[in-house]
């Protein structure tokens, strides 16, 4: 696919107030549009091989990266290289992140979610 049509792409419900749309991917890169209800938690975790950048499109989040906490608003981002623990809590309803992964998250493609 050469283009992403947001209006034609349904949200995939992940539960606990979080949903996503895969914007696009190549073997080396993946972009994922995330929506969080207020108070929804992206549980702290790390990736063995995936580097991740989470760019705040709207709303705000409290982010934690390797123990450092910061409030992020639209236009801010967090950078989580592989093996760095990271997580977020949405501070506003329908807060949006654009997550970038390198390499692509094949588990997102194979799980159907």
Chimera marker file (.cmm) of the C-alpha trace (Angstrom):
<marker_set name="trace">
<marker id="1" x="0.000" y="0.000" z="0.000" r="1" g="1" b="0" radius="0.5"/>
<marker id="2" x="1.271" y="3.407" z="-0.979" r="1" g="1" b="0" radius="0.5"/>
<marker id="3" x="-1.268" y="5.445" z="1.003" r="1" g="1" b="0" radius="0.5"/>
<marker id="4" x="-3.118" y="5.339" z="4.320" r="1" g="1" b="0" radius="0.5"/>
<marker id="5" x="-6.773" y="6.463" z="4.389" r="1" g="1" b="0" radius="0.5"/>
<marker id="6" x="-7.606" y="7.200" z="8.025" r="1" g="1" b="0" radius="0.5"/>
<marker id="7" x="-11.375" y="7.510" z="7.451" r="1" g="1" b="0" radius="0.5"/>
<marker id="8" x="-11.529" y="4.139" z="5.659" r="1" g="1" b="0" radius="0.5"/>
<marker id="9" x="-9.418" y="2.302" z="8.260" r="1" g="1" b="0" radius="0.5"/>
<marker id="10" x="-11.264" y="0.994" z="11.318" r="1" g="1" b="0" radius="0.5"/>
<marker id="11" x="-9.722" y="1.022" z="14.790" r="1" g="1" b="0" radius="0.5"/>
<marker id="12" x="-8.508" y="-2.278" z="16.204" r="1" g="1" b="0" radius="0.5"/>
<marker id="13" x="-9.679" y="-2.448" z="19.820" r="1" g="1" b="0" radius="0.5"/>
<marker id="14" x="-6.886" y="-3.578" z="22.143" r="1" g="1" b="0" radius="0.5"/>
<marker id="15" x="-8.946" y="-3.328" z="25.336" r="1" g="1" b="0" radius="0.5"/>
<marker id="16" x="-8.616" y="-1.148" z="28.438" r="1" g="1" b="0" radius="0.5"/>
<marker id="17" x="-9.284" y="2.051" z="26.490" r="1" g="1" b="0" radius="0.5"/>
<marker id="18" x="-6.597" y="1.614" z="23.819" r="1" g="1" b="0" radius="0.5"/>
<marker id="19" x="-7.013" y="1.156" z="20.070" r="1" g="1" b="0" radius="0.5"/>
<marker id="20" x="-4.733" y="1.290" z="17.023" r="1" g="1" b="0" radius="0.5"/>
<marker id="21" x="-4.537" y="1.585" z="13.253" r="1" g="1" b="0" radius="0.5"/>
<marker id="22" x="-1.491" y="0.413" z="11.326" r="1" g="1" b="0" radius="0.5"/>
<marker id="23" x="-0.595" y="3.354" z="9.089" r="1" g="1" b="0" radius="0.5"/>
<marker id="24" x="1.976" y="1.521" z="7.004" r="1" g="1" b="0" radius="0.5"/>
<marker id="25" x="5.078" y="-0.615" z="7.098" r="1" g="1" b="0" radius="0.5"/>
<marker id="26" x="8.127" y="-1.920" z="5.333" r="1" g="1" b="0" radius="0.5"/>
<marker id="27" x="10.417" y="-4.641" z="6.706" r="1" g="1" b="0" radius="0.5"/>
<marker id="28" x="12.557" y="-1.933" z="8.341" r="1" g="1" b="0" radius="0.5"/>
<marker id="29" x="9.889" y="0.509" z="9.595" r="1" g="1" b="0" radius="0.5"/>
<marker id="30" x="6.326" y="0.567" z="10.932" r="1" g="1" b="0" radius="0.5"/>
<marker id="31" x="4.030" y="3.472" z="11.779" r="1" g="1" b="0" radius="0.5"/>
<marker id="32" x="1.042" y="2.908" z="14.098" r="1" g="1" b="0" radius="0.5"/>
<marker id="33" x="-1.688" y="5.423" z="15.027" r="1" g="1" b="0" radius="0.5"/>
<marker id="34" x="-2.744" y="4.903" z="18.665" r="1" g="1" b="0" radius="0.5"/>
<marker id="35" x="-5.759" y="6.283" z="20.541" r="1" g="1" b="0" radius="0.5"/>
<marker id="36" x="-6.077" y="6.235" z="24.347" r="1" g="1" b="0" radius="0.5"/>
<marker id="37" x="-9.026" y="7.041" z="26.581" r="1" g="1" b="0" radius="0.5"/>
<marker id="38" x="-8.209" y="9.183" z="29.618" r="1" g="1" b="0" radius="0.5"/>
<marker id="39" x="-6.407" y="7.049" z="32.208" r="1" g="1" b="0" radius="0.5"/>
<marker id="40" x="-5.599" y="4.242" z="29.747" r="1" g="1" b="0" radius="0.5"/>
<marker id="41" x="-2.218" y="2.697" z="30.499" r="1" g="1" b="0" radius="0.5"/>
<marker id="42" x="0.405" y="1.540" z="28.045" r="1" g="1" b="0" radius="0.5"/>
<marker id="43" x="1.980" y="-0.864" z="30.556" r="1" g="1" b="0" radius="0.5"/>
<marker id="44" x="5.751" y="-0.411" z="30.974" r="1" g="1" b="0" radius="0.5"/>
<marker id="45" x="7.651" y="-2.954" z="28.877" r="1" g="1" b="0" radius="0.5"/>
<marker id="46" x="10.724" y="-3.244" z="26.665" r="1" g="1" b="0" radius="0.5"/>
<marker id="47" x="11.466" y="-4.706" z="23.245" r="1" g="1" b="0" radius="0.5"/>
<marker id="48" x="14.350" y="-7.048" z="22.476" r="1" g="1" b="0" radius="0.5"/>
<marker id="49" x="14.907" y="-5.804" z="18.922" r="1" g="1" b="0" radius="0.5"/>
<marker id="50" x="12.519" y="-2.914" z="18.243" r="1" g="1" b="0" radius="0.5"/>
<marker id="51" x="13.470" y="0.726" z="18.650" r="1" g="1" b="0" radius="0.5"/>
<marker id="52" x="10.397" y="2.921" z="19.200" r="1" g="1" b="0" radius="0.5"/>
<marker id="53" x="9.548" y="6.607" z="18.965" r="1" g="1" b="0" radius="0.5"/>
<marker id="54" x="6.131" y="7.739" z="20.233" r="1" g="1" b="0" radius="0.5"/>
<marker id="55" x="5.091" y="11.158" z="18.875" r="1" g="1" b="0" radius="0.5"/>
<marker id="56" x="2.158" y="12.868" z="20.625" r="1" g="1" b="0" radius="0.5"/>
<marker id="57" x="-0.362" y="14.043" z="18.033" r="1" g="1" b="0" radius="0.5"/>
<marker id="58" x="-3.035" y="15.258" z="20.465" r="1" g="1" b="0" radius="0.5"/>
<marker id="59" x="-3.862" y="15.184" z="24.145" r="1" g="1" b="0" radius="0.5"/>
<marker id="60" x="-1.169" y="14.461" z="26.681" r="1" g="1" b="0" radius="0.5"/>
<marker id="61" x="0.594" y="11.551" z="28.333" r="1" g="1" b="0" radius="0.5"/>
<marker id="62" x="2.764" y="10.834" z="31.310" r="1" g="1" b="0" radius="0.5"/>
<marker id="63" x="5.617" y="8.814" z="29.849" r="1" g="1" b="0" radius="0.5"/>
<marker id="64" x="8.262" y="6.800" z="31.663" r="1" g="1" b="0" radius="0.5"/>
<marker id="65" x="11.486" y="5.770" z="29.962" r="1" g="1" b="0" radius="0.5"/>
<marker id="66" x="13.998" y="3.777" z="32.036" r="1" g="1" b="0" radius="0.5"/>
<marker id="67" x="12.632" y="5.270" z="35.248" r="1" g="1" b="0" radius="0.5"/>
<marker id="68" x="12.510" y="8.899" z="34.045" r="1" g="1" b="0" radius="0.5"/>
<marker id="69" x="8.988" y="10.402" z="34.047" r="1" g="1" b="0" radius="0.5"/>
<marker id="70" x="7.843" y="13.308" z="31.933" r="1" g="1" b="0" radius="0.5"/>
<marker id="71" x="4.516" y="14.813" z="30.841" r="1" g="1" b="0" radius="0.5"/>
<marker id="72" x="4.319" y="15.025" z="27.050" r="1" g="1" b="0" radius="0.5"/>
<marker id="73" x="1.878" y="17.194" z="25.081" r="1" g="1" b="0" radius="0.5"/>
<marker id="74" x="1.095" y="17.510" z="21.369" r="1" g="1" b="0" radius="0.5"/>
<marker id="75" x="4.340" y="17.902" z="19.422" r="1" g="1" b="0" radius="0.5"/>
<marker id="76" x="6.461" y="16.103" z="22.052" r="1" g="1" b="0" radius="0.5"/>
<marker id="77" x="7.842" y="12.579" z="21.731" r="1" g="1" b="0" radius="0.5"/>
<marker id="78" x="9.556" y="9.806" z="23.648" r="1" g="1" b="0" radius="0.5"/>
<marker id="79" x="12.437" y="7.737" z="22.325" r="1" g="1" b="0" radius="0.5"/>
<marker id="80" x="12.759" y="4.146" z="23.546" r="1" g="1" b="0" radius="0.5"/>
<marker id="81" x="15.660" y="2.184" z="22.059" r="1" g="1" b="0" radius="0.5"/>
<marker id="82" x="15.384" y="-1.595" z="22.333" r="1" g="1" b="0" radius="0.5"/>
<marker id="83" x="15.894" y="-2.963" z="25.856" r="1" g="1" b="0" radius="0.5"/>
<marker id="84" x="14.740" y="0.365" z="27.407" r="1" g="1" b="0" radius="0.5"/>
<marker id="85" x="11.639" y="0.034" z="29.604" r="1" g="1" b="0" radius="0.5"/>
<marker id="86" x="8.905" y="2.455" z="28.534" r="1" g="1" b="0" radius="0.5"/>
<marker id="87" x="5.210" y="3.084" z="29.112" r="1" g="1" b="0" radius="0.5"/>
<marker id="88" x="2.555" y="5.806" z="29.079" r="1" g="1" b="0" radius="0.5"/>
<marker id="89" x="-0.620" y="6.923" z="30.834" r="1" g="1" b="0" radius="0.5"/>
<marker id="90" x="-3.111" y="9.056" z="28.890" r="1" g="1" b="0" radius="0.5"/>
<marker id="91" x="-3.955" y="12.264" z="30.758" r="1" g="1" b="0" radius="0.5"/>
<marker id="92" x="-6.797" y="13.343" z="28.422" r="1" g="1" b="0" radius="0.5"/>
<marker id="93" x="-9.625" y="11.581" z="26.583" r="1" g="1" b="0" radius="0.5"/>
<marker id="94" x="-8.726" y="10.496" z="23.044" r="1" g="1" b="0" radius="0.5"/>
<marker id="95" x="-5.042" y="11.278" z="23.371" r="1" g="1" b="0" radius="0.5"/>
<marker id="96" x="-3.232" y="10.166" z="20.210" r="1" g="1" b="0" radius="0.5"/>
<marker id="97" x="0.267" y="8.832" z="19.604" r="1" g="1" b="0" radius="0.5"/>
<marker id="98" x="2.005" y="8.000" z="16.361" r="1" g="1" b="0" radius="0.5"/>
<marker id="99" x="4.300" y="5.092" z="17.225" r="1" g="1" b="0" radius="0.5"/>
<marker id="100" x="7.243" y="4.330" z="14.945" r="1" g="1" b="0" radius="0.5"/>
<marker id="101" x="9.014" y="0.982" z="15.159" r="1" g="1" b="0" radius="0.5"/>
<marker id="102" x="12.234" y="-0.239" z="13.599" r="1" g="1" b="0" radius="0.5"/>
<marker id="103" x="12.221" y="-2.936" z="12.444" r="1" g="1" b="0" radius="0.5"/>
<marker id="104" x="8.534" y="-3.551" z="11.735" r="1" g="1" b="0" radius="0.5"/>
<marker id="105" x="6.435" y="-5.296" z="14.428" r="1" g="1" b="0" radius="0.5"/>
<marker id="106" x="5.577" y="-8.527" z="12.631" r="1" g="1" b="0" radius="0.5"/>
<marker id="107" x="3.544" y="-9.608" z="15.686" r="1" g="1" b="0" radius="0.5"/>
<marker id="108" x="1.116" y="-6.739" z="14.922" r="1" g="1" b="0" radius="0.5"/>
<marker id="109" x="0.580" y="-8.169" z="11.436" r="1" g="1" b="0" radius="0.5"/>
<marker id="110" x="0.265" y="-11.830" z="12.378" r="1" g="1" b="0" radius="0.5"/>
<marker id="111" x="-2.035" y="-11.342" z="15.383" r="1" g="1" b="0" radius="0.5"/>
<marker id="112" x="-4.670" y="-9.474" z="13.436" r="1" g="1" b="0" radius="0.5"/>
<marker id="113" x="-4.671" y="-6.839" z="16.185" r="1" g="1" b="0" radius="0.5"/>
<link id1="1" id2="2" r="1" g="1" b="0" radius="0.2"/>
<link id1="2" id2="3" r="1" g="1" b="0" radius="0.2"/>
<link id1="3" id2="4" r="1" g="1" b="0" radius="0.2"/>
<link id1="4" id2="5" r="1" g="1" b="0" radius="0.2"/>
<link id1="5" id2="6" r="1" g="1" b="0" radius="0.2"/>
<link id1="6" id2="7" r="1" g="1" b="0" radius="0.2"/>
<link id1="7" id2="8" r="1" g="1" b="0" radius="0.2"/>
<link id1="8" id2="9" r="1" g="1" b="0" radius="0.2"/>
<link id1="9" id2="10" r="1" g="1" b="0" radius="0.2"/>
<link id1="10" id2="11" r="1" g="1" b="0" radius="0.2"/>
<link id1="11" id2="12" r="1" g="1" b="0" radius="0.2"/>
<link id1="12" id2="13" r="1" g="1" b="0" radius="0.2"/>
<link id1="13" id2="14" r="1" g="1" b="0" radius="0.2"/>
<link id1="14" id2="15" r="1" g="1" b="0" radius="0.2"/>
<link id1="15" id2="16" r="1" g="1" b="0" radius="0.2"/>
<link id1="16" id2="17" r="1" g="1" b="0" radius="0.2"/>
<link id1="17" id2="18" r="1" g="1" b="0" radius="0.2"/>
<link id1="18" id2="19" r="1" g="1" b="0" radius="0.2"/>
<link id1="19" id2="20" r="1" g="1" b="0" radius="0.2"/>
<link id1="20" id2="21" r="1" g="1" b="0" radius="0.2"/>
<link id1="21" id2="22" r="1" g="1" b="0" radius="0.2"/>
<link id1="22" id2="23" r="1" g="1" b="0" radius="0.2"/>
<link id1="23" id2="24" r="1" g="1" b="0" radius="0.2"/>
<link id1="24" id2="25" r="1" g="1" b="0" radius="0.2"/>
<link id1="25" id2="26" r="1" g="1" b="0" radius="0.2"/>
<link id1="26" id2="27" r="1" g="1" b="0" radius="0.2"/>
<link id1="27" id2="28" r="1" g="1" b="0" radius="0.2"/>
<link id1="28" id2="29" r="1" g="1" b="0" radius="0.2"/>
<link id1="29" id2="30" r="1" g="1" b="0" radius="0.2"/>
<link id1="30" id2="31" r="1" g="1" b="0" radius="0.2"/>
<link id1="31" id2="32" r="1" g="1" b="0" radius="0.2"/>
<link id1="32" id2="33" r="1" g="1" b="0" radius="0.2"/>
<link id1="33" id2="34" r="1" g="1" b="0" radius="0.2"/>
<link id1="34" id2="35" r="1" g="1" b="0" radius="0.2"/>
<link id1="35" id2="36" r="1" g="1" b="0" radius="0.2"/>
<link id1="36" id2="37" r="1" g="1" b="0" radius="0.2"/>
<link id1="37" id2="38" r="1" g="1" b="0" radius="0.2"/>
<link id1="38" id2="39" r="1" g="1" b="0" radius="0.2"/>
<link id1="39" id2="40" r="1" g="1" b="0" radius="0.2"/>
<link id1="40" id2="41" r="1" g="1" b="0" radius="0.2"/>
<link id1="41" id2="42" r="1" g="1" b="0" radius="0.2"/>
<link id1="42" id2="43" r="1" g="1" b="0" radius="0.2"/>
<link id1="43" id2="44" r="1" g="1" b="0" radius="0.2"/>
<link id1="44" id2="45" r="1" g="1" b="0" radius="0.2"/>
<link id1="45" id2="46" r="1" g="1" b="0" radius="0.2"/>
<link id1="46" id2="47" r="1" g="1" b="0" radius="0.2"/>
<link id1="47" id2="48" r="1" g="1" b="0" radius="0.2"/>
<link id1="48" id2="49" r="1" g="1" b="0" radius="0.2"/>
<link id1="49" id2="50" r="1" g="1" b="0" radius="0.2"/>
<link id1="50" id2="51" r="1" g="1" b="0" radius="0.2"/>
<link id1="51" id2="52" r="1" g="1" b="0" radius="0.2"/>
<link id1="52" id2="53" r="1" g="1" b="0" radius="0.2"/>
<link id1="53" id2="54" r="1" g="1" b="0" radius="0.2"/>
<link id1="54" id2="55" r="1" g="1" b="0" radius="0.2"/>
<link id1="55" id2="56" r="1" g="1" b="0" radius="0.2"/>
<link id1="56" id2="57" r="1" g="1" b="0" radius="0.2"/>
<link id1="57" id2="58" r="1" g="1" b="0" radius="0.2"/>
<link id1="58" id2="59" r="1" g="1" b="0" radius="0.2"/>
<link id1="59" id2="60" r="1" g="1" b="0" radius="0.2"/>
<link id1="60" id2="61" r="1" g="1" b="0" radius="0.2"/>
<link id1="61" id2="62" r="1" g="1" b="0" radius="0.2"/>
<link id1="62" id2="63" r="1" g="1" b="0" radius="0.2"/>
<link id1="63" id2="64" r="1" g="1" b="0" radius="0.2"/>
<link id1="64" id2="65" r="1" g="1" b="0" radius="0.2"/>
<link id1="65" id2="66" r="1" g="1" b="0" radius="0.2"/>
<link id1="66" id2="67" r="1" g="1" b="0" radius="0.2"/>
<link id1="67" id2="68" r="1" g="1" b="0" radius="0.2"/>
<link id1="68" id2="69" r="1" g="1" b="0" radius="0.2"/>
<link id1="69" id2="70" r="1" g="1" b="0" radius="0.2"/>
<link id1="70" id2="71" r="1" g="1" b="0" radius="0.2"/>
<link id1="71" id2="72" r="1" g="1" b="0" radius="0.2"/>
<link id1="72" id2="73" r="1" g="1" b="0" radius="0.2"/>
<link id1="73" id2="74" r="1" g="1" b="0" radius="0.2"/>
<link id1="74" id2="75" r="1" g="1" b="0" radius="0.2"/>
<link id1="75" id2="76" r="1" g="1" b="0" radius="0.2"/>
<link id1="76" id2="77" r="1" g="1" b="0" radius="0.2"/>
<link id1="77" id2="78" r="1" g="1" b="0" radius="0.2"/>
<link id1="78" id2="79" r="1" g="1" b="0" radius="0.2"/>
<link id1="79" id2="80" r="1" g="1" b="0" radius="0.2"/>
<link id1="80" id2="81" r="1" g="1" b="0" radius="0.2"/>
<link id1="81" id2="82" r="1" g="1" b="0" radius="0.2"/>
<link id1="82" id2="83" r="1" g="1" b="0" radius="0.2"/>
<link id1="83" id2="84" r="1" g="1" b="0" radius="0.2"/>
<link id1="84" id2="85" r="1" g="1" b="0" radius="0.2"/>
<link id1="85" id2="86" r="1" g="1" b="0" radius="0.2"/>
<link id1="86" id2="87" r="1" g="1" b="0" radius="0.2"/>
<link id1="87" id2="88" r="1" g="1" b="0" radius="0.2"/>
<link id1="88" id2="89" r="1" g="1" b="0" radius="0.2"/>
<link id1="89" id2="90" r="1" g="1" b="0" radius="0.2"/>
<link id1="90" id2="91" r="1" g="1" b="0" radius="0.2"/>
<link id1="91" id2="92" r="1" g="1" b="0" radius="0.2"/>
<link id1="92" id2="93" r="1" g="1" b="0" radius="0.2"/>
<link id1="93" id2="94" r="1" g="1" b="0" radius="0.2"/>
<link id1="94" id2="95" r="1" g="1" b="0" radius="0.2"/>
<link id1="95" id2="96" r="1" g="1" b="0" radius="0.2"/>
<link id1="96" id2="97" r="1" g="1" b="0" radius="0.2"/>
<link id1="97" id2="98" r="1" g="1" b="0" radius="0.2"/>
<link id1="98" id2="99" r="1" g="1" b="0" radius="0.2"/>
<link id1="99" id2="100" r="1" g="1" b="0" radius="0.2"/>
<link id1="100" id2="101" r="1" g="1" b="0" radius="0.2"/>
<link id1="101" id2="102" r="1" g="1" b="0" radius="0.2"/>
<link id1="102" id2="103" r="1" g="1" b="0" radius="0.2"/>
<link id1="103" id2="104" r="1" g="1" b="0" radius="0.2"/>
<link id1="104" id2="105" r="1" g="1" b="0" radius="0.2"/>
<link id1="105" id2="106" r="1" g="1" b="0" radius="0.2"/>
<link id1="106" id2="107" r="1" g="1" b="0" radius="0.2"/>
<link id1="107" id2="108" r="1" g="1" b="0" radius="0.2"/>
<link id1="108" id2="109" r="1" g="1" b="0" radius="0.2"/>
<link id1="109" id2="110" r="1" g="1" b="0" radius="0.2"/>
<link id1="110" id2="111" r="1" g="1" b="0" radius="0.2"/>
<link id1="111" id2="112" r="1" g="1" b="0" radius="0.2"/>
<link id1="112" id2="113" r="1" g="1" b="0" radius="0.2"/>
</marker_set>
